Amino acid sequence: MDKKFKRTLVTCALPYANGPVHIGHLAGVYVPADIYVRYLRMRGEDVLYVCGSDEHGVPITIKARQQGCTPQDIVDQYHKIIKDSFSGLGINFDIYGRTSSEVHGKNASEFFRKLYDEGKFITKESEQYYDPEAKTFLADRYIVGTCPKCGAEGAYGDQCEKCGSTLSPEELINPKSKLSGAEPVKKKTSHWYLPLDQYEKWLSEWILDGHKEWRSNVYGQCKSWIDGGLQPRAVSRDLDWGVPVPVEGAEGKVLYVWFDAPIGYISNTQELLPQSWEKWWKSGDTKLVHFIGKDNIVFHCIVFPSMLKAYGDGYILPDNVPANEFLNLEGDKISTSKNWAVWAHEYIKDFPGKEDVMRYVLTANAPETKDNDFSWKDFQARNNSELVAIFGNFVNRAIVLTHKYFAGKVPTCGELQDIDREALGEIPALRASLEKNIEGYHFREALKDAMSIARVGNKYISDTEPWKVAKTDIERTGTILNVCLQICADLAIAFEPFTPFAAERLRNMLGVSIFAGYDHRSGEQETVNTYKSGEGLAIHTVPAPCDASSAASACEASSAISTESGAGTEKSLLNWSRLGDTDLLPAGHQLNQAELLFAKIEDEAINAQLARLEAIKAEREAAAKAEAAKTVTPQKEECTFEDFQKMDIRTATVLEAERVPKTDKLLKLSIDTGIDKRTIVSGIAEFYTPEEMVGKQICILANLAPRKIRGIESKGMILMARQNDGKMRFITPAEVLCNGAEIG
């Protein structure tokens, strides 16, 4: 770790409280952040882990309108769902706050007012879209239309969810108000703007010259914005939900959500630590890391830093902003509006006890450098072939065999052979790689390092075959199992950041505790905690701040090598610095009974998830076709009455019908026009069978010039109506008429 920092402040992008979180959110932001925080804490670093619900902005008001309730009802509902989802997956923030809180409202208002009073804003009058029926200005998300880039319907005024393009309302084709369906009009309004162009040179020096180590997607996007020339950005909006703009003449205006939301990080810190929050935000000894998705790069790297620079007063800037790309689902872009997602709260319910499996798979497939895909079959395969067959299998065999041959006590380690030394010798190198990858924000590679430790153990126990050796050499068997158990203890340390529930179960089986770092959730009292087998969280107060060694010593003195009265079980304290040690479990240490670390996931559970997605896709396609069927193609250019009179449209009856050989779409029809009997070749075979056509009365254009189709002379054209879903239907008389009746 960079020793110039005394503490690390980790923030996660505030999720919108207009719906639950899904696996895209988890993979992009929250799981990698949690891995990082857990790792730092095990190293004894002082870490503050901050997040909260973003409870203002247009998505909230849209959801409220859809459900016929107030925005407050929406944020109250989803704040709890989101918070419980994070907790259920082991993502435990020091504080998970809300931007609708009184503290945040006061904070955001004061932040705006200071910049306003110091002349840091500019005012601009502009024309914005206005709904003449709803009588309100429309934020970008309230405007929908056809995407100019991909042609998709239902694109928003700020983004097309289908192709991912960033848009402006002016670019949309046939824009409509999402509130009333009316065509919006332009109307003048005034707002305050943060002149980002004034911070362009400073941003260029800070980011482009000073942070070339940032991920290429982050650095590249920042460079593109800066090189393209920054423009003033509005900080207010015409809305009735949000933090009111705290100046006279601003009635009906609120702080724009991108200005309001990042201040929430500061507000949440103040709520948790009202007396000491400044050391986290205004001290050069604090390392600030923002975990976000790629759609938030500009706000966290350009906009929020410019706000802090404008405000002054010693606010620190982010040391790194590890932003992930997007995660797709079964090959399609995740879409909340189309319900194409795996929702965190539903997963916890559908797969109880398998929280770690999702954390593991999302990390293994993390979209760190490019968009990646989640599939349920891959989810099943990784659980069954990696977590169960490698990690869980090794641990189970090691502990079961120890109970079988040594009554569950760690056997004495005798003289090591080359195969023993080779296995143990691989751990320090894997630890070094694991540390380098986590500290470099390469969590996918770090997970591979952790799993490699399990692979080392699994291969070692398979190669040494202690169950066979026990028949002739019990002392050698003890040495083999001692080595296996030390590797098990290594796994209990290495997997704590990635699969904390499984790591805790493993520690329970091994009868050990773990040093888990400072716990700021108790408020101003800074503490250090350990997790003791079967006892939950045990808090041990130590002087704060203190370094890792003194913190570990305090924990060790109070709980590490104590013997539980009545149970006779020694408790060993593990921490990151001991990963790779060969004496993590002393000889004679009593193990608890083995239990399955991971359970196999059967096809039935996976097929149920796939069936749910198929049903959603079918429903979505049906809705799209229904919507397309409602859409009317534009009117063709005018024709004269004389042009129309040239068309001879008559009724006719189909006498015979057959498919045209070697074609999929053509039918050969023999018809009675009342004038004559003739043949017409028509491309309707995909809509009607020959049997359905015989006897049907139709309308034809009788005087169309004959033409040969597949060698058959076709005289005339059948009148059909084509819907926008592609289906064609006959135009038939309301009642049976004589053949040859003229239509006109």
C-alpha positions in Angstrom: 0.0 0.0 0.0 1.0 3.6 -0.5 2.4 4.5 2.9 1.8 8.3 2.5 -1.8 7.7 3.3 -3.0 7.1 6.8 -6.6 6.2 5.8 -8.7 5.4 2.8 -12.1 6.8 2.0 -14.0 4.5 -0.4 -17.3 5.7 -2.0 -19.7 3.8 -4.2 -21.9 5.5 -6.8 -25.3 6.3 -5.2 -27.9 4.0 -6.8 -31.2 5.6 -7.9 -34.0 4.7 -5.5 -36.5 4.2 -8.3 -36.0 0.5 -8.4 -34.0 -2.4 -7.1 -30.3 -3.1 -7.8 -29.4 -5.7 -10.4 -26.3 -7.8 -11.2 -25.0 -5.1 -13.6 -24.9 -2.6 -10.7 -23.2 -5.3 -8.5 -20.6 -6.3 -11.0 -19.8 -2.7 -12.1 -19.5 -1.0 -8.7 -20.5 -2.7 -5.4 -18.8 -6.1 -5.4 -15.4 -4.8 -6.5 -15.6 -2.0 -3.9 -16.5 -4.5 -1.2 -13.5 -6.7 -2.2 -11.2 -3.7 -1.9 -12.5 -2.6 1.4 -12.4 -6.0 3.0 -8.8 -6.5 1.8 -7.7 -3.2 3.2 -9.3 -3.9 6.6 -7.6 -7.2 6.8 -4.3 -5.4 6.3 -5.1 -3.1 9.2 -5.8 -0.1 7.1 -8.1 2.6 8.4 -11.0 2.6 5.9 -14.3 4.4 5.7 -16.9 2.8 3.3 -19.6 5.2 2.2 -22.7 4.9 0.0 -26.4 5.8 0.0 -29.5 6.1 -2.1 -29.8 8.9 -4.7 -33.3 10.0 -4.0 -33.8 13.0 -6.3 -34.0 13.4 -10.0 -36.4 12.6 -12.8 -36.3 8.7 -12.6 -37.9 9.0 -9.1 -40.7 11.3 -10.3 -41.3 9.1 -13.3 -41.7 6.1 -11.1 -44.0 8.0 -8.8 -46.3 9.1 -11.7 -46.4 5.5 -13.0 -47.4 4.1 -9.6 -49.8 7.0 -8.7 -47.9 7.9 -5.5 -45.5 10.5 -4.2 -41.8 10.6 -4.8 -41.2 10.1 -1.1 -43.2 6.9 -1.2 -41.0 5.6 -4.0 -37.7 6.4 -2.3 -38.8 5.0 1.1 -39.8 1.8 -0.6 -36.6 1.3 -2.7 -34.1 2.6 -0.2 -35.0 -0.3 2.1 -35.0 -2.8 -0.8 -31.6 -1.7 -2.0 -30.1 -1.5 1.5 -31.3 -5.0 2.4 -30.0 -6.3 -0.9 -26.5 -5.0 -0.2 -26.6 -6.4 3.3 -27.9 -9.8 2.1 -24.9 -10.0 -0.3 -22.4 -9.1 2.5 -21.8 -5.6 1.2 -21.8 -3.7 4.5 -21.2 0.0 4.3 -20.1 2.0 7.3 -23.1 4.1 6.4 -25.8 3.8 3.7 -27.4 7.2 3.8 -30.0 9.0 1.7 -30.0 12.3 -0.2 -33.5 13.1 1.1 -32.1 13.5 4.6 -32.2 16.8 6.5 -28.5 16.8 6.8 -28.0 16.4 3.1 -30.6 19.0 2.2 -28.8 21.5 4.4 -25.4 20.5 3.0 -26.3 20.7 -0.7 -28.0 24.1 -0.2 -25.0 25.5 1.6 -22.7 24.1 -1.1 -24.7 25.9 -3.8 -25.1 29.1 -1.8 -21.3 29.5 -1.2 -20.6 29.1 -4.9 -23.4 31.4 -5.8 -22.3 34.1 -3.3 -18.7 33.9 -4.6 -19.8 34.3 -8.2 -18.7 30.8 -9.3 -21.8 30.3 -11.4 -23.0 31.9 -14.6 -26.7 32.3 -15.5 -28.0 31.5 -19.0 -31.4 31.8 -20.6 -32.2 28.9 -22.9 -35.0 27.2 -24.7 -36.0 23.9 -23.1 -38.7 21.5 -24.0 -42.1 22.2 -22.3 -45.2 20.0 -22.2 -48.1 22.3 -23.2 -50.7 19.8 -21.8 -49.0 19.0 -18.5 -47.8 22.6 -18.2 -44.3 21.8 -17.1 -40.8 21.9 -18.3 -39.5 18.4 -19.3 -36.2 17.0 -18.1 -34.4 14.9 -20.7 -35.8 11.7 -19.3 -39.3 12.9 -19.7 -38.8 13.1 -23.5 -38.9 10.0 -25.6 -38.7 9.4 -29.3 -36.9 7.5 -32.0 -33.1 7.2 -31.6 -31.3 9.0 -34.5 -28.3 6.5 -34.2 -30.0 3.1 -34.3 -33.7 3.8 -35.0 -35.0 2.3 -31.8 -38.3 3.5 -30.5 -38.5 4.7 -26.9 -35.1 6.4 -26.7 -34.8 8.9 -23.9 -33.8 12.5 -24.3 -30.4 11.8 -22.7 -29.7 8.2 -23.8 -30.8 5.3 -26.0 -30.9 2.2 -23.9 -30.7 0.0 -27.0 -27.5 1.2 -28.5 -26.1 3.1 -25.4 -25.6 6.4 -27.3 -25.6 9.6 -25.4 -28.3 11.9 -26.8 -29.9 15.3 -26.4 -33.6 15.9 -26.8 -33.0 17.9 -29.9 -31.6 14.8 -31.6 -34.7 12.6 -31.1 -36.9 11.9 -34.0 -40.6 12.6 -33.3 -40.1 13.6 -29.6 -43.0 13.1 -27.3 -43.6 14.0 -23.6 -43.5 11.0 -21.4 -46.1 12.7 -19.2 -48.9 13.4 -21.6 -47.8 12.1 -24.9 -48.0 15.6 -26.3 -45.4 16.9 -28.7 -43.2 19.2 -26.6 -42.5 22.8 -27.5 -39.5 25.0 -26.8 -39.9 27.6 -24.0 -37.5 30.0 -22.5 -36.2 29.4 -18.9 -33.1 30.6 -16.9 -30.7 28.4 -14.9 -27.4 28.5 -13.2 -24.4 26.9 -14.8 -21.0 25.7 -13.5 -18.5 27.0 -16.1 -16.5 23.8 -16.6 -14.5 25.6 -19.3 -12.8 27.7 -16.6 -11.4 24.5 -15.0 -10.2 22.9 -18.2 -6.5 23.7 -17.8 -6.5 22.6 -14.2 -8.3 19.4 -15.0 -5.9 18.7 -17.8 -2.9 19.1 -15.5 -4.5 17.1 -12.7 -5.9 14.2 -14.8 -4.0 14.0 -18.1 -0.6 14.8 -16.7 -1.1 13.5 -13.1 -3.1 10.4 -13.4 -2.0 8.3 -16.3 -2.2 5.3 -14.1 -6.0 5.4 -14.2 -7.8 2.7 -16.1 -7.7 3.3 -19.9 -11.5 3.7 -20.1 -11.5 6.4 -17.4 -8.5 8.2 -18.7 -9.6 8.0 -22.3 -13.1 9.4 -21.6 -11.7 12.2 -19.5 -9.2 13.1 -22.3 -11.9 13.0 -24.9 -14.1 15.5 -22.9 -11.2 17.8 -22.1 -9.7 17.8 -25.6 -13.2 18.4 -27.1 -13.5 21.6 -25.0 -15.6 21.7 -21.8 -18.9 23.6 -21.7 -20.8 25.2 -18.8 -23.1 22.6 -17.1 -26.5 23.5 -15.7 -26.7 23.0 -11.9 -30.5 23.6 -11.6 -33.6 22.2 -13.1 -37.3 23.1 -13.4 -38.7 20.4 -11.1 -40.8 20.1 -7.9 -38.8 17.2 -6.4 -35.3 17.7 -5.0 -33.3 20.2 -3.0 -34.8 23.7 -3.7 -32.4 26.2 -5.2 -31.7 28.4 -2.1 -31.8 31.9 -3.7 -34.6 34.4 -4.4 -36.4 34.1 -7.7 -35.8 30.4 -7.9 -39.3 29.1 -7.2 -40.0 25.9 -8.9 -36.3 25.1 -9.4 -34.2 22.4 -7.7 -30.6 21.5 -7.7 -29.8 19.3 -10.7 -29.3 15.7 -9.5 -25.7 15.4 -10.7 -24.8 18.5 -8.6 -26.8 17.3 -5.6 -25.9 13.6 -5.6 -22.1 13.6 -5.2 -22.4 16.0 -2.2 -24.2 13.0 -0.7 -20.9 11.3 0.0 -19.9 14.2 2.2 -23.3 14.4 3.9 -23.3 10.7 4.7 -19.8 11.0 6.2 -21.0 13.9 8.3 -24.0 11.9 9.5 -21.8 9.0 10.6 -18.9 11.0 12.0 -20.2 14.6 12.8 -17.1 15.4 14.9 -14.4 14.0 12.7 -15.7 13.9 9.1 -13.3 16.6 8.0 -10.2 14.3 8.4 -11.8 12.1 5.7 -12.5 14.9 3.3 -10.0 17.6 4.0 -6.8 15.8 4.9 -3.9 15.1 2.6 -3.4 11.9 4.6 -6.6 10.5 3.2 -6.8 8.5 0.0 -10.2 8.9 -1.8 -11.3 6.2 -4.2 -14.6 6.4 -6.1 -16.0 3.1 -7.4 -18.4 3.8 -10.3 -19.8 2.5 -13.6 -18.6 4.0 -16.9 -21.7 6.1 -17.2 -20.6 8.1 -14.2 -17.0 8.8 -15.2 -17.6 12.4 -16.3 -19.5 13.3 -13.1 -16.8 11.9 -10.8 -13.7 12.9 -12.7 -14.6 16.2 -14.2 -17.8 17.7 -12.7 -17.5 16.8 -9.0 -13.8 17.7 -8.8 -14.6 21.0 -10.5 -17.2 21.6 -7.8 -14.8 20.8 -5.0 -12.1 23.0 -6.7 -14.6 25.9 -6.9 -15.7 25.4 -3.3 -12.1 25.3 -2.0 -11.7 24.8 1.8 -9.3 22.0 1.5 -11.4 19.3 0.0 -9.4 16.4 -1.4 -9.7 14.9 -4.9 -9.9 11.2 -5.8 -6.7 9.3 -6.0 -8.3 6.8 -8.3 -11.7 6.2 -10.0 -11.9 2.5 -11.0 -14.9 2.4 -13.3 -16.1 -0.8 -14.9 -17.8 -1.2 -18.2 -21.3 -2.8 -18.5 -22.5 -6.3 -17.8 -24.9 -7.9 -20.3 -27.4 -10.7 -19.5 -27.6 -13.7 -21.7 -26.2 -11.7 -24.6 -28.6 -8.7 -24.3 -28.1 -5.3 -22.7 -29.5 -5.2 -19.2 -32.6 -2.9 -19.2 -34.5 -2.0 -16.0 -37.4 -0.6 -18.0 -37.7 -3.9 -19.9 -37.2 -6.0 -16.8 -34.2 -7.7 -18.5 -32.2 -8.1 -15.4 -31.3 -10.4 -12.5 -32.5 -8.4 -9.4 -30.4 -8.7 -6.3 -33.3 -9.0 -3.9 -34.9 -11.8 -6.0 -31.6 -13.7 -6.3 -31.2 -13.7 -2.5 -34.7 -15.2 -2.2 -34.3 -17.7 -5.1 -30.8 -18.9 -4.1 -30.7 -18.8 -0.3 -27.2 -19.5 1.1 -25.6 -18.9 -2.3 -24.7 -15.2 -1.9 -21.1 -16.0 -2.4 -21.7 -17.7 -5.7 -23.0 -14.6 -7.2 -20.2 -12.5 -5.8 -17.7 -15.1 -7.2 -19.2 -15.3 -10.7 -19.6 -11.5 -11.0 -16.0 -11.0 -10.1 -14.8 -13.8 -12.4 -16.8 -12.1 -15.3 -16.1 -8.5 -14.1 -16.4 -6.1 -17.0 -13.2 -4.3 -16.1 -11.9 -3.5 -19.5 -14.8 -4.2 -21.8 -18.5 -5.1 -21.6 -18.9 -8.7 -20.5 -21.8 -11.2 -20.3 -23.6 -13.1 -17.5 -25.2 -16.3 -18.3 -27.0 -18.7 -16.0 -25.2 -21.7 -17.5 -21.8 -20.2 -16.8 -23.1 -19.3 -13.3 -23.9 -23.0 -12.7 -20.7 -24.2 -14.3 -18.5 -22.0 -12.2 -20.2 -23.0 -9.0 -20.1 -26.7 -9.7 -16.7 -27.0 -11.4 -14.8 -24.4 -9.4 -16.3 -23.6 -6.0 -17.7 -27.1 -5.4 -15.2 -29.3 -7.2 -12.0 -27.5 -6.4 -12.3 -25.2 -3.4 -15.0 -27.0 -1.5 -13.8 -30.5 -2.4 -10.3 -29.8 -1.1 -11.5 -28.3 2.2 -13.9 -31.1 2.8 -11.4 -33.9 2.2 -8.8 -32.2 4.4 -11.1 -31.7 7.4 -13.0 -35.1 7.1 -9.7 -37.0 6.9 -8.3 -35.1 9.9 -11.4 -36.2 11.9 -11.1 -39.8 10.6 -7.4 -40.3 11.5 -6.6 -37.7 14.2 -10.0 -37.1 16.0 -10.3 -33.7 14.5 -7.0 -32.3 15.9 -4.4 -30.7 13.8 -1.7 -33.4 13.4 2.0 -32.8 14.0 4.0 -31.8 11.0 6.9 -34.1 10.5 9.8 -33.9 8.1 8.7 -32.2 4.9 9.3 -33.8 1.5 9.9 -32.0 -1.8 6.2 -32.3 -2.7 5.2 -30.6 0.6 7.7 -27.8 0.2 6.6 -27.2 -3.4 3.0 -26.8 -2.4 3.6 -24.5 0.5 6.2 -22.6 -1.5 3.6 -21.6 -4.1 1.5 -19.6 -1.6 3.8 -16.6 -1.0 4.1 -16.0 -4.8 0.3 -16.2 -5.2 -0.1 -13.9 -2.2 2.2 -11.3 -3.8 0.2 -11.5 -7.1 -3.1 -11.3 -5.2 -2.0 -8.2 -3.4 -0.7 -6.5 -6.5 -3.9 -7.2 -8.4 -6.2 -5.9 -5.7 -4.2 -2.8 -5.1 -4.2 -2.2 -8.8 -8.0 -2.7 -9.0 -7.7 -5.9 -11.1 -10.2 -7.9 -9.1 -10.8 -10.6 -11.8 -7.1 -11.5 -11.8 -7.0 -11.3 -8.0 -9.8 -13.9 -7.8 -7.8 -16.2 -10.1 -4.9 -15.9 -7.6 -7.1 -16.8 -4.7 -8.6 -19.8 -6.6 -5.0 -20.9 -7.5 -4.4 -21.4 -3.8 -7.3 -23.8 -3.8 -6.0 -25.5 -6.9 -2.7 -26.0 -5.2 -4.4 -27.6 -2.2 -6.6 -29.8 -4.4 -3.8 -31.0 -6.5 -1.6 -31.6 -3.4 -4.1 -33.8 -1.6 -4.9 -35.7 -4.8 -1.2 -36.3 -5.5 -0.2 -37.3 -1.9 -3.3 -39.5 -1.3 -3.3 -39.4 2.5 -6.2 -42.0 2.6 -3.8 -44.5 1.1 -0.7 -43.5 3.0 -2.7 -43.9 6.3 -2.7 -47.7 5.7 1.1 -47.9 6.2 2.4 -44.6 7.6 0.2 -42.6 9.9 3.0 -40.2 10.8 3.4 -39.3 7.1 -0.3 -39.0 6.8 -0.2 -36.4 9.7 2.3 -34.3 7.9 0.3 -34.3 4.7 -2.9 -33.3 6.5 -1.0 -30.6 8.4 0.1 -29.1 5.1 -3.5 -29.4 3.8 -4.9 -27.6 6.9 -2.4 -24.8 6.7 -3.5 -24.2 3.1 -7.2 -24.3 4.3 -6.3 -21.5 6.7 -4.7 -19.6 3.8 -8.0 -19.9 1.9 -9.9 -18.6 4.9 -7.8 -15.5 4.6 -7.5 -15.2 0.9 -11.2 -15.6 0.2 -12.5 -13.3 2.9 -12.7 -10.3 0.4 -14.4 -12.4 -2.4 -16.6 -14.9 -0.6 -17.0 -13.7 3.0 -19.9 -16.1 3.9 -17.9 -19.1 2.8 -14.7 -17.8 4.4 -16.6 -17.5 7.7 -18.0 -21.0 7.4 -14.5 -22.2 6.7 -13.2 -20.4 9.8 -15.9 -22.0 11.8 -14.8 -25.4 10.7 -11.2 -24.6 11.5 -12.1 -23.0 14.8 -10.4 -19.7 14.2 -11.2 -15.9 14.1 -10.1 -13.2 11.8 -8.9 -9.6 12.2 -11.3 -7.5 10.2 -10.1 -3.9 10.9 -11.7 -0.8 12.1 -15.5 -0.6 12.5 -16.9 3.0 12.1 -20.5 1.9 12.3 -20.5 2.5 16.1 -20.1 6.2 15.5 -17.3 8.4 16.8 -15.9 5.5 18.9 -13.3 4.0 16.5 -12.9 0.3 17.1 -11.3 -2.8 15.8 -13.2 -6.1 15.4 -12.8 -9.8 14.9 -15.2 -12.4 13.7 -15.3 -15.3 16.1 -16.6 -18.7 15.1 -20.3 -19.1 15.8 -20.4 -15.9 17.9 -20.9 -13.2 15.3 -19.2 -9.8 15.7 -17.0 -9.3 18.7 -15.8 -5.6 19.1 -12.5 -4.8 20.8 -11.8 -1.1 21.5 -8.3 0.1 20.8 -6.7 3.5 20.6 -7.5 5.1 17.2 -5.8 5.6 14.9 -3.3 2.9 15.3 -1.3 0.8 12.9 -2.0 -2.7 11.8 0.4 -4.4 14.1 -0.8 -2.7 17.3 -4.4 -3.3 16.3 -3.7 -6.9 15.7 -1.9 -7.1 19.0 -4.9 -5.7 20.8 -7.2 -8.2 19.2 -4.8 -11.1 19.9 -4.4 -10.1 23.5 -8.2 -10.2 24.0 -9.3 -13.1 21.9 -6.7 -14.8 19.8 -5.2 -17.6 21.7 -7.8 -18.1 24.3 -9.4 -21.4 25.3 -13.2 -21.4 25.4 -14.4 -22.6 28.7 -16.2 -25.8 28.6 -15.4 -26.4 24.9 -11.7 -26.8 25.2 -11.2 -25.2 21.7 -8.3 -22.9 20.9 -9.1 -19.9 18.8 -6.4 -18.6 16.5 -6.5 -15.1 15.0 -5.8 -14.8 11.3 -4.9 -11.6 9.4 -3.6 -10.8 6.0 0.0 -10.6 7.1 -0.1 -14.3 8.1 -1.2 -15.5 4.6 1.4 -18.0 3.5 2.7 -18.8 7.0 3.2 -22.5 7.6 2.0 -22.5 11.3 -1.4 -20.9 11.0 -2.9 -23.8 12.8 -0.7 -25.3 15.6 -0.5 -29.0 16.2 -3.2 -30.2 18.6 -5.6 -27.4 17.6 -9.2 -28.8 17.6 -11.2 -28.5 14.5 -15.0 -28.4 14.3 -17.0 -30.8 12.2 -16.9 -30.5 8.4 -19.8 -29.1 6.5 -20.3 -28.4 2.8 -18.6 -25.2 1.9 -20.6 -25.0 -1.4 -23.5 -27.0 -2.7 -24.0 -28.1 -6.3 -26.6 -26.2 -8.3 -28.9 -28.4 -10.2 -30.3 -27.9 -13.7 -33.8 -27.4 -12.3 -32.9 -24.1 -10.6 -31.1 -22.8 -13.7 -33.9 -23.8 -16.1 -36.4 -21.9 -13.9 -34.3 -18.7 -14.3 -33.9 -19.2 -18.1 -37.7 -19.8 -18.4 -38.3 -16.6 -16.6 -36.1 -14.7 -19.0 -37.7 -16.4 -22.0 -41.1 -15.3 -20.7 -39.9 -11.8 -20.3 -38.4 -11.8 -23.8 -41.6 -13.2 -25.3 -43.7 -10.6 -23.5 -41.4 -7.9 -24.7 -41.5 -9.0 -28.3 -45.3 -9.3 -28.2 -45.5 -5.7 -26.8 -43.1 -4.4 -29.4 -45.1 -6.0 -32.2 -48.4 -4.6 -30.8 -46.8 -1.2 -30.5 -45.5 -1.4 -34.1 -48.9 -2.5 -35.3 -50.3 0.8 -33.9 -47.8 2.9 -35.9 -49.0 4.2 -39.2 -46.6 4.8 -42.1 -46.5 8.3 -43.4 -49.0 9.3 -46.2 -47.6 9.1 -49.7 -47.4 12.1 -52.0 -50.7 13.3 -53.5 -52.2 11.9 -56.6 -55.0 13.4 -58.8 -58.5 12.2 -59.2 -57.6 11.3 -62.8 -54.7 9.2 -61.6 -57.1 7.3 -59.3 -59.6 6.8 -62.1 -57.0 4.9 -64.1 -57.1 2.1 -61.6 -59.6 -0.7 -62.3 -60.3 -2.3 -58.9 -62.8 -5.2 -58.9 -64.0 -8.1 -56.8 -63.0 -11.6 -57.6 -63.2 -15.1 -56.2 -60.3 -17.6 -55.9 -61.1 -20.8 -57.8 -57.8 -22.7 -57.3 -54.6 -22.2 -55.4 -51.2 -23.9 -55.2 -47.6 -23.2 -54.1 -45.1 -22.1 -56.7 -42.4 -24.8 -56.7 -39.0 -24.0 -55.1 -40.4 -20.8 -53.4 -41.4 -20.0 -49.8 -43.6 -17.0 -50.4 -45.4 -17.4 -53.7 -48.9 -18.8 -54.4 -50.4 -19.3 -57.9 -54.1 -18.4 -57.8 -56.7 -19.0 -60.5 -59.4 -16.4 -60.1 -62.8 -15.5 -61.5 -62.9 -11.7 -62.1 -66.4 -11.7 -63.6 -64.7 -10.5 -66.8 -62.5 -13.6 -67.3 -60.7 -16.3 -65.5 -57.0 -15.5 -65.0 -53.9 -16.3 -63.0 -52.3 -14.1 -60.4 -49.0 -14.9 -58.6 -48.9 -13.4 -55.1 -46.3 -13.4 -52.3 -48.7 -14.4 -49.6 -47.7 -18.0 -48.9 -46.2 -17.1 -45.4 -49.6 -15.8 -44.4 -52.2 -18.1 -46.1 -52.1 -21.8 -47.2 -53.5 -22.8 -50.6 -56.5 -24.4 -48.8 -57.4 -21.2 -47.0 -57.5 -19.3 -50.3 -59.9 -21.4 -52.3 -63.4 -19.8 -52.3 -62.2 -16.6 -50.8 -63.5 -13.4 -52.3 -60.8 -10.7 -52.8 -60.2 -7.4 -54.4 -57.8 -7.0 -57.3 -56.2 -4.3 -59.4 -57.5 -5.7 -62.7 -55.7 -3.5 -65.2 -52.2 -3.9 -63.9 -49.8 -4.7 -66.8 -49.1 -8.5 -66.9 -45.6 -9.7 -65.8 -43.9 -13.0 -65.6 -43.0 -14.3 -62.1 -41.0 -17.6 -62.0 -42.1 -18.2 -65.6 -45.8 -17.8 -64.8 -47.7 -14.9 -66.3 -49.4 -12.9 -63.6 -52.3 -10.6 -64.6 -53.2 -8.2 -61.8 -52.5 -7.6 -58.1 -54.4 -8.6 -55.0 -55.2 -5.7 -52.6 -53.6 -6.4 -49.2 -53.1 -4.4 -46.0 -49.7 -4.7 -44.3 -49.3 -4.0 -40.6 -46.1 -2.7 -39.1 -45.5 -6.0 -37.5 -45.1 -7.4 -41.0 -48.4 -9.4 -41.2 -50.6 -9.0 -44.3 -54.4 -9.3 -44.5 -56.8 -9.3 -47.4 -59.1 -6.4 -48.1 -62.5 -8.1 -48.6 -66.0 -6.8 -49.1 -68.2 -6.6 -46.0 -70.7 -8.8 -47.8 -70.4 -11.2 -50.8 -70.7 -9.3 -54.1 -70.8 -10.5 -57.6 -67.4 -11.0 -59.2 -66.3 -8.0 -61.3 -68.1 -5.4 -59.1 -66.1 -2.2 -59.5 -64.6 -0.5 -56.5 -64.2 3.2 -56.6 
